Amino acid sequence: MAELSIVEAINDCFQVELSRDDSVMVLGEDVGRAGGVFRATAGLRDKFGANRCFDTPLAEAVARAQEAGRKYITVASRVLAGK
C-alpha cells in the first residue's frame, strides 16, 4: 500500500469521487485554478473541467446563491431530459 501525505490522500479522494459520479463538484475559495492553499485540489480543474471544480466568491451569501442556482439548473435539465 502506498503511503500518502494527508494532502495527497484528500486529492486522491476527490479524484475517485469525481471519476465515480458526474454530479460531484468541488467548489470553494481558491480551489479551482490555483489548486488550493495546500494544493489539495491541484489538477482537478484540468482533469474534470471548470464546471466541476471552481472557485466561489469570498462572500458566503453569494457562494450559497451560486450553488443554489447550479442545483436548480441541474434539476431542471434532468427533468427536461426525462431523467
MOJO-V61012 format. One record per residue. N is the residue number from 1. RES is the residue in three letters. SS is DSSP state (H for helix, E for strand, L for the rest). PHI is phi in radians with two decimals (NA if undefined). Layout:
BEGIN
n:N res:RES ss:SS phi:PHI
n:N res:RES ss:SS phi:PHI
END
This chain:
BEGIN
n:1 res:MET ss:L phi:NA
n:2 res:ALA ss:L phi:-1.26
n:3 res:GLU ss:L phi:-1.69
n:4 res:LEU ss:L phi:-2.05
n:5 res:SER ss:L phi:-1.29
n:6 res:ILE ss:H phi:-1.05
n:7 res:VAL ss:H phi:-1.12
n:8 res:GLU ss:H phi:-1.12
n:9 res:ALA ss:H phi:-1.15
n:10 res:ILE ss:H phi:-1.11
n:11 res:ASN ss:H phi:-1.06
n:12 res:ASP ss:H phi:-1.09
n:13 res:CYS ss:H phi:-1.08
n:14 res:PHE ss:H phi:-1.01
n:15 res:GLN ss:H phi:-1.10
n:16 res:VAL ss:H phi:-1.08
n:17 res:GLU ss:H phi:-1.21
n:18 res:LEU ss:H phi:-1.13
n:19 res:SER ss:H phi:-1.27
n:20 res:ARG ss:H phi:-1.31
n:21 res:ASP ss:L phi:-2.36
n:22 res:ASP ss:L phi:-1.16
n:23 res:SER ss:L phi:-1.55
n:24 res:VAL ss:L phi:-1.34
n:25 res:MET ss:L phi:-2.33
n:26 res:VAL ss:E phi:-2.01
n:27 res:LEU ss:E phi:-2.43
n:28 res:GLY ss:E phi:2.91
n:29 res:GLU ss:L phi:-1.38
n:30 res:ASP ss:L phi:1.15
n:31 res:VAL ss:L phi:-1.81
n:32 res:GLY ss:L phi:-1.39
n:33 res:ARG ss:L phi:-1.09
n:34 res:ALA ss:L phi:-1.40
n:35 res:GLY ss:L phi:1.42
n:36 res:GLY ss:L phi:1.49
n:37 res:VAL ss:L phi:-1.06
n:38 res:PHE ss:L phi:-1.71
n:39 res:ARG ss:L phi:1.22
n:40 res:ALA ss:L phi:-1.19
n:41 res:THR ss:L phi:-1.96
n:42 res:ALA ss:L phi:-1.03
n:43 res:GLY ss:L phi:1.49
n:44 res:LEU ss:H phi:-1.17
n:45 res:ARG ss:H phi:-1.10
n:46 res:ASP ss:H phi:-1.15
n:47 res:LYS ss:H phi:-1.38
n:48 res:PHE ss:H phi:-1.94
n:49 res:GLY ss:L phi:1.68
n:50 res:ALA ss:L phi:-1.23
n:51 res:ASN ss:L phi:-1.39
n:52 res:ARG ss:L phi:-1.99
n:53 res:CYS ss:E phi:-2.46
n:54 res:PHE ss:E phi:-2.57
n:55 res:ASP ss:E phi:-1.40
n:56 res:THR ss:L phi:-1.94
n:57 res:PRO ss:L phi:-1.13
n:58 res:LEU ss:L phi:-1.19
n:59 res:ALA ss:L phi:-1.30
n:60 res:GLU ss:H phi:-1.06
n:61 res:ALA ss:H phi:-1.09
n:62 res:VAL ss:H phi:-1.19
n:63 res:ALA ss:H phi:-1.09
n:64 res:ARG ss:H phi:-1.12
n:65 res:ALA ss:H phi:-1.13
n:66 res:GLN ss:H phi:-1.08
n:67 res:GLU ss:H phi:-1.16
n:68 res:ALA ss:H phi:-1.06
n:69 res:GLY ss:H phi:-1.10
n:70 res:ARG ss:H phi:-1.12
n:71 res:LYS ss:H phi:-1.12
n:72 res:TYR ss:H phi:-1.06
n:73 res:ILE ss:H phi:-1.11
n:74 res:THR ss:H phi:-1.11
n:75 res:VAL ss:H phi:-1.11
n:76 res:ALA ss:H phi:-1.08
n:77 res:SER ss:H phi:-1.20
n:78 res:ARG ss:H phi:-1.20
n:79 res:VAL ss:H phi:-1.12
n:80 res:LEU ss:H phi:-1.15
n:81 res:ALA ss:H phi:-1.47
n:82 res:GLY ss:L phi:1.37
n:83 res:LYS ss:L phi:-1.68
END
